[in-house]
Amino acid sequence: MDIDTARGAAADWVRREGRRYEGYRGAYFSGSTVTLGPGAALPVGTDVDIMLVTDKPVGGLKPGKFEHRGVLLEVTQLCWDRIRPAPSVLANYHLAGG
């Protein structure tokens, strides 16, 4: 599978399910697939990481890993306060790459 198809499946999940999370603000790709260019092959066994941004602190279980349209997704809920202002997110190596 190519990265474009995998990202399309991830975007579909965000449109269908991610937007239902309380306080939904948006979502972005994170992790190892961010550096893959258009048309690149998605390495076998690789998940597509999605950061689901909400305006509420994270409560309960994170959505975690699951399959959607043949793609393994890993969704992590992230509170809006953790990614603003920009200098604070850029100082956090877990978040800066995304």
N, C-alpha and C positions, 0 to 999 in steps of 0.2 A: 504494500500500500504506500502511496506517496503522502508527503506531509500535507499537501493541499487538501486531500480527501479527509485526512485525520483531523485537520483544523476545522474543516467544514462540519464534521460530525460533532466536534466540541462546541462550535458556535451554535449548532442546532440544539444541543442539550441546554446551553445557556438560555436560548430563546424560549424553549419549551418548559424547562424546569428551574433553572437558576434564578430567573426573574421572580419566581414565587417566594423566594426567601425573604423573610421580614427585613425591611430596610435596605433592599437591594439597591446598590449604586452603580454597579458595573462589574466587568470581569476582564481578566487579561491572562495571556499565556505566560508561563514561567517554566523554569527547569531546562532540561537538556535539549528540548525540541526548538527552543527559541532561536537557536543559531542555525537551524536548517533552512536552506534557501528554497525558493519555489521549485517544485518538482522533485525534490530530494526524496529518497526512499526513507521511510520510517523504519528504523532498525527493529528487527523482530524482538518482541517482548518489551518494547519501550512504551511507556504510557505518555499521555499528553497531560501536562500539569496545567490546571486552571486555578487562578486565584479569584474567588468570588468575593467581591467587596460589598460590605453592608455597613449601614451606619450604626449598627448595634454591636456591642461586644459579643464575641463568639460565646455561644452557650450550647451545652449539650455536645453531642458527637459531631465530628467533622464528617462531611459527606463521604470522603475516602475514595477508594478505588472501585470502579465498576465499569462494565462494558456498555457502550452506547453506539449503535449502528456499526458494530464490528471493530470499534476502537476502544482500547483501554484508557479510561480517563482517571485522573486523580484530582479531585476537587478539594480545595482548602478554603474555608471561609476566613476572611480577613476583615477586621474592623477598619473603617475609613480613617480613624484617628491614627492608625499605624503607618499610613502612607502620606501623611501631610504633616508638616511642610516637607517640601522636596529634600532638603538637607538631611532630615531624619531618616527617610527611606534610603537615600543614597549611602548612608553610613551603615546600613544593615546589609551584610553580604547575602543573607537569605532572600531579601526583597529587591535589592538594587538591580540585579540582572534582568528581572521582568520589566 
